[in-house]
Amino acid sequence: MSERDQRFMRLALAAAEQARAVGEVPVGAVLVRGDEVIATGFNHPIGAHDPSAHAEMAALRAAARTVGNYRLPGCELYVTLEPCLMCSGAIMHARIARVVYGAHDPKTGACGSVVDAFANTQLNHHTSVVGGVLDTECGDALRSFFAERRRASREARRAAAGEILSTSSGGESETDTPSRTT
């Protein structure tokens, strides 16, 4: 793993934090030509009400607007999570030369984890793929996000259960009710 790959993946991790800050799954992407960052993107399908608003798609769209062309030959895409099939298709259509991703995605990964869209020799464009760059950091960002989400969900269920108990006992909470011992 080169220092260059690590440097750009850290920028993708920073973009992932933007997604986390607005309550989205923390996935970030950076599109690079040479050593210049052309565009960044972060996951935002919930806020955008758009199932295609993945980090890769946001970065590809921004880069295409910046360059003035939907084709982005010679560019590299750094993304914190293995691209899905939709994003992999867009990456191929944009003619991205190289994809570097952090964490493997055992549920929807299309760079080898579930399917390998880039291994099909019949396609007219071939993108090289490198996976596992800063995989621990990228995976930790996702794990901590989902752990926090599960914790918040448990707390909400407990609070709702407490309200139900409070309402059904005439306004007293469980701790206010004297214990009944024989």
Protein Blocks (a to p, Z undefined) as FASTA:
>chain_A
ZZklmmmmmmmmmmmmmmmmnopacddddddehjacfbdcdddfkmnopaklcfklmmmm
mmmmmnopabdghiacddfbdcdfklmmmmmmnopabdcdfbdcfklpcghmmmcfklpm
kbmbdcdddehiaklmmmmmmmmmmmmmmmmmmmmmmmmmmmmmmmmnoopafklpccdd
ZZ
